[in-house]
Every structure is written in structure tokens, then in C-alpha cells.
């Protein structure tokens, strides 16, 4: 990841999303581009136009937290966008080191600990574990059954990015495919901000950008998000429509992994369909090895 390019494109796309009306500014003259002008952002943030222009060209090194906060307020950034901007500033200041080709070493294979699989198997609702590049690296019985489409090719590690943009089954599995695609790409963009030296993530983004116009358009939007909780809708090829609440949490023992647990409203049609899914499900996964 080129940090200066990331900073420039992130700030530019955020500025384009804020209209003068939304920012409480009068509309004067004809605007050739959407969103605020650089001078308007600078005025809202209380900095000079020259200084803001320098920041938007990608130079975040040495910027104080108070200036970052002022820029975030001017651009009306949400919590995920604020955190992303702060990480870009940290990388600009050298936090986490630089991604030099000669210093990169192959990542060691990640082994699914038996205790983690046992913990997943103890959960009675669908539960999965996903890494930064959106590989589905572990699941319990119901989790594997729910995401059976992703396990269609047993020779590769299931990946939500490849499934969403390269597998036609994803259009059936996600009733609102555009929303699912938007969320997936925002998760990947957030992950890149957290770990810009992740070679596996870079390779995935390059591959999807080359093979999917839908992915590339979303990637260029620079949207980010915090994946925590909510409701998702699925159309399973065996049991039909599912409306599931989800909670996502980081695993303390594995900093780049998170666990998502799905739950149906008690006594709902989805709860009945989960019971049907459990009866259809295959045997639990055996702990294995995959390469990021």
C-alpha cells in the first residue's frame, strides 16, 4: 500500500461526499465537481488552504491529533472513517514499519487450535472465524452448513471476497447482493488500513480488481466500516430465507481474527429453518492448516 496515495484518495473521496448544504455552507457559483472545495474544508477545519492541500496530497506525517480531529469533523467522518484516518496518519509517521520487499518473509501456516474448534462446536447457532483478508478459516457444524456454497471447492480456503465477486451462487445467497458486496469491500479496505503489509490481502485485492469491475468500482470508493453487529439476510439453497442477527468480536489470542455468531429470533420462521439446517448439516470440520 502506498500511504500517500491512500491518504490522497481517502480524503478526496470523503470530501466529494459532503455537499455544501450538508456542511451548512451557502452554495455560490457553478460546481464542476461534487462535494466541498478544498478551501471550504480548510475553513471548516480552521486551517489554511495551503496546509489542507498539502494533507490531501498525501502528507500526513507529523500532523497533530487536534488537526486530524478538525479534519474529521469538517468531513463529517463516522467512527470507522475516523479510525481509518488515524491509522493512515500512524503509518505516515512510521508506526508499524515500512513494507520493504527485502524485509518480507513468508507468513507461517496458521493452524486451527483444537480448543478453538471445540469452542465453536459448543455454540448452538452458526459460528464462524474470519481473518483480515476475509478467509473463512473455521466454523462449527451450522456455520459450515450455512456457508455450504463457500465450501464447494474443498481444495482452497473459502474466501468471502472470491465468493461474492467471482461465484454466481453469491447472487442467490445474498438477496441484497449490492449491500453484501459493499460491506465486504469496506471490510477489506478497513483491513488494509490495519495491516498495509499483508501480502495475502494485497494479492487478493489485485486479483479481484483485475477480474471484477464490481469489486474495482467499490474498492476505488475507499469506504470503510466497523463490523460489529446487525441483521443479515440469506437465501440458503436447502432451507430458504434466513433472517439472522449477528455479533462479531475480535479473538484476543489471534489479533487478526474475528468470530461471528449468528442467532435467530426465538420461535421465528428462521429458528425453524436453522433446526432443519442442523438436520441436513455435514460432519464437523477437522482442525486443519491453511496459508494466508
C-alpha positions in Angstrom: 0.0 0.0 0.0 1.3 3.5 -1.0 0.4 5.5 2.1 0.4 8.9 0.3 -1.9 7.6 -2.4 -4.2 6.1 0.1 -4.4 9.3 2.1 -5.0 11.4 -1.0 -7.7 9.2 -2.4 -9.4 8.7 1.0 -9.6 12.4 1.8 -10.7 13.2 -1.8 -13.5 10.7 -1.8 -14.6 11.9 1.7 -14.7 15.5 0.5 -16.7 14.5 -2.5 -19.4 13.0 -0.3 -20.2 16.2 1.6 -22.4 18.8 -0.1 -22.3 22.4 0.9 -25.8 22.2 2.2 -24.9 19.3 4.4 -21.9 21.2 5.7 -24.1 24.3 6.4 -22.4 26.4 3.7 -24.0 28.7 1.1 -23.9 27.4 -2.5 -22.1 30.0 -4.6 -21.5 29.6 -8.3 -21.5 26.5 -10.5 -19.7 23.5 -9.2 -17.8 21.3 -11.6 -17.2 18.5 -9.1 -19.4 17.0 -6.4 -18.8 17.8 -2.7 -16.9 20.5 -1.0 -14.0 22.5 -2.3 -10.6 22.3 -0.6 -10.9 25.8 0.7 -14.3 25.0 2.3 -12.8 22.0 4.1 -9.9 24.1 5.2 -12.2 26.8 6.6 -14.4 24.3 8.4 -11.3 22.7 9.9 -9.7 26.0 10.9 -6.5 25.5 8.8 -5.1 27.3 5.8 -6.0 26.2 2.3 -2.3 25.6 1.6 -2.0 23.3 4.6 -5.1 21.3 3.8 -4.0 20.9 0.2 -0.7 19.5 1.5 -2.6 17.0 3.6 -4.8 16.0 0.7 -1.8 15.4 -1.4 -1.0 12.6 1.0 1.4 14.2 3.5 0.0 13.2 6.9 3.4 12.8 8.6 3.7 15.0 11.7 0.0 16.1 11.7 -1.2 16.7 15.3 -4.2 14.8 16.7 -6.1 18.1 17.1 -5.7 18.8 13.3 -6.8 15.3 12.4 -9.8 15.7 14.7 -10.7 19.0 13.0 -10.4 17.4 9.5 -12.6 14.6 10.7 -15.2 17.0 11.9 -15.1 19.1 8.7 -15.6 15.9 6.6 -18.2 14.6 9.0 -16.4 11.2 9.3 -18.1 8.4 11.1 -16.3 6.3 13.7 -14.9 3.8 11.1 -13.6 6.6 8.9 -12.0 8.5 11.8 -10.2 5.3 12.9 -9.0 4.7 9.3 -7.7 8.3 9.0 -5.8 7.9 12.3 -4.2 4.6 11.1 -3.2 6.3 7.9 -1.5 9.0 10.0 0.2 6.5 12.1 1.6 4.7 9.1 2.7 8.0 7.6 4.7 8.6 10.9 6.4 5.2 10.5 4.3 3.3 13.1 4.4 -0.4 12.2 7.4 0.0 9.9 7.6 0.1 6.1 6.8 -2.7 3.7 10.1 -3.3 2.0 10.2 -6.2 -0.4 13.6 -7.4 1.0 12.2 -7.5 4.6 9.1 -9.5 3.8 9.1 -13.1 4.8 6.6 -15.8 4.0 3.8 -16.0 6.6 3.8 -19.2 8.6 0.9 -21.5 8.1 -1.9 -20.9 10.6 -3.1 -23.9 12.4 -6.6 -24.2 13.8 -6.2 -24.9 17.5 -8.4 -27.9 18.7 -9.6 -25.8 21.6 -10.9 -23.1 19.3 -12.8 -25.7 17.2 -14.2 -27.2 20.4 -15.4 -23.7 21.5 -17.1 -23.2 18.1 -18.7 -26.6 18.3 -20.1 -25.8 21.7 -22.1 -22.9 20.1 -25.6 -24.0 19.1 -26.0 -21.3 16.4 -23.9 -20.8 13.3 -20.5 -19.5 14.2 -17.5 -18.7 12.0 -14.0 -17.3 12.3 -12.6 -15.0 9.6 -9.2 -13.3 9.1 -8.4 -9.9 7.7 -8.5 -11.0 4.1 -11.9 -12.5 4.7 -10.9 -16.1 4.6 -13.4 -18.3 6.4 -10.8 -20.2 8.4 -13.0 -22.1 10.9 -16.7 -22.8 11.6 -18.9 -25.0 13.6 -21.4 -27.5 12.2 -24.1 -25.0 11.5 -21.6 -22.4 10.2 -20.3 -24.8 7.6 -23.9 -25.8 6.7 -25.0 -22.2 6.3 -22.0 -21.3 4.2 -22.0 -24.6 2.2 -21.6 -22.6 -1.1 -18.2 -21.3 0.1 -17.0 -24.9 0.8 -17.9 -26.1 -2.7 -14.2 -26.3 -3.7 -12.5 -28.3 -0.9 -9.1 -27.6 -2.5 -9.0 -23.9 -1.4 -9.7 -22.0 1.7 -13.1 -20.4 1.5 -12.9 -16.6 0.9 -15.8 -14.2 1.1 -14.3 -11.8 -1.5 -13.8 -14.5 -4.1 -17.2 -16.0 -3.4 -19.0 -12.6 -3.5 -17.5 -11.4 -6.8 -16.4 -14.5 -8.7 -19.1 -17.1 -7.8 -22.6 -16.7 -9.3 -24.1 -18.5 -6.3 -23.5 -15.4 -4.2 -26.2 -13.6 -6.2 -28.8 -16.2 -4.9 -27.3 -16.5 -1.4 -27.4 -12.7 -0.8 -30.9 -11.4 -1.6 -29.5 -7.9 -1.4 -26.3 -8.6 -3.2 -25.2 -4.9 -3.6 -25.4 -4.4 0.2 -23.4 -7.6 0.9 -20.8 -6.5 -1.7 -20.5 -3.0 -0.3 -20.0 -4.4 3.2 -17.4 -7.0 2.1 -15.3 -4.4 0.3 -15.5 -1.9 3.1 -14.3 -4.7 5.5 -11.3 -5.4 3.2 -10.5 -1.7 2.9 -10.6 -1.4 6.7 -8.3 -4.5 7.0 -5.8 -2.9 4.6 -5.6 0.2 6.8 -4.9 -2.1 9.8 -2.3 -4.2 8.1 -0.9 -2.5 4.9 1.9 -5.0 4.7 -0.3 -8.1 4.5 0.8 -9.7 1.3 -2.1 -12.1 1.2 -4.6 -9.2 1.3 -2.7 -7.3 -1.4 -2.7 -10.3 -3.7 -6.5 -10.8 -3.1 -7.2 -7.2 -3.9 -5.1 -7.2 -7.0 -6.8 -10.4 -8.3 -10.3 -9.2 -7.6 -9.6 -5.8 -9.1 -8.4 -7.5 -12.3 -11.3 -9.9 -12.5 -14.3 -7.9 -11.3 -15.5 -4.5 -12.4 -18.0 -4.6 -9.5 -15.1 -5.1 -7.0 -12.8 -2.5 -8.5 -15.5 0.2 -8.5 -16.2 -0.4 -4.8 -12.6 -0.6 -3.9 -11.9 2.8 -5.5 -14.7 4.3 -3.4 -12.4 3.9 -0.2 -15.3 3.1 2.1 -14.6 1.6 5.4 -16.7 0.2 8.2 -16.6 -1.3 11.7 -18.0 -4.8 11.6 -19.8 -5.4 14.9 -23.4 -6.4 14.9 -26.6 -6.2 12.9 -29.0 -8.2 10.9 -28.2 -10.2 7.7 -30.5 -11.9 5.2 -29.5 -15.0 3.3 -31.3 -17.4 0.9 -29.9 -20.9 1.6 -30.3 -23.4 -1.2 -31.7 -26.0 1.1 -33.7 -24.3 3.8 -34.7 -21.0 2.1 -34.7 -17.5 3.6 -32.9 -16.7 6.8 -33.0 -13.5 8.8 -30.2 -13.7 11.3 -28.8 -11.3 13.9 -25.1 -11.3 14.2 -22.4 -10.3 16.7 -18.8 -10.1 15.7 -15.9 -10.0 18.2 -12.1 -10.0 18.0 -10.3 -13.0 19.3 -7.7 -11.9 21.8 -5.4 -14.8 21.2 -5.4 -14.1 17.4 -5.2 -10.4 16.7 -6.1 -10.7 13.0 -9.1 -13.0 13.5 -12.7 -12.3 14.5 -15.6 -14.6 15.4 -19.1 -14.0 14.2 -22.1 -15.7 15.9 -25.5 -15.7 14.2 -28.8 -16.1 16.1 -32.4 -16.3 15.0 -35.3 -14.7 16.9 -36.8 -17.3 19.1 -39.9 -19.1 17.7 -39.4 -17.4 14.3 -39.5 -19.0 10.9 -35.7 -18.6 10.7 -35.4 -20.5 14.0 -37.4 -23.4 12.5 -35.2 -23.3 9.4 -32.0 -23.4 11.4 -33.3 -26.6 13.1 -33.9 -28.0 9.6 -30.4 -26.9 8.6 -28.9 -28.7 11.6 -30.5 -31.9 10.5 -29.1 -31.5 7.0 -25.6 -30.5 8.0 -22.5 -32.5 7.3 -20.0 -33.7 9.9 -18.0 -31.0 11.8 -14.7 -29.9 10.3 -11.5 -31.5 11.4 -8.8 -28.9 12.6 -6.5 -28.3 9.6 -4.0 -25.9 8.2 -4.3 -23.1 5.7 -1.9 -20.5 4.3 -2.8 -16.8 4.4 
